[in-house]
Amino acid sequence: MGRLLLDAFNWFDTGLLTSLKEQGWPDLSHSQSMVMAYLASDGIRISELARRLGVSRQAAQKSVKELERLKLVKTEIDPTNSSAKTVVLTDQGKANVTAALNTFSEIESQLSKRIGSADLASMRKMLEKDWGAPVIVKKNV
């Protein structure tokens, strides 16, 4: 099941990134795409971004710097804590997110035609359920 979920995610992400590149947007890596997915309209601290991505602060910072070079994001001093930085979308970054959302809609529409609208609706319903905290399986001694 885990492999199926991962394959489905990679299918979706590859379709998104390839489509955006075809539309003239910068060629983003998977990790850069994940950063863009977690950026809120009001910004996010790098430490929180790293936590959500499940990576080190340094790895998140590296992706942010790459996205800054592409002029999709910028970092600002956090207004509530001058020792922290917040990552925010630039106008170009906001336009990229809008293009990504439009692309997602088209990919979903095409997927509906491929697997059927009922199966797509069922898949969405299952993914929207609260799965609770991750299951931790301890080794039997």
Secondary structure, 3 states (H helix, E strand, C coil): CHHHHHHHHHHHHHHHHHHHHHCCCCCCCHHHHHHHHHCCCCCEEHHHHHHHHCCCHHHHHHHHHHHHHCCCEEEEEECCEEEEEEEEECHHHHHHHHHHHHHHHHHHHHHHHHHCHHHHHHHHHHHHCCCCCCCCCCCCC
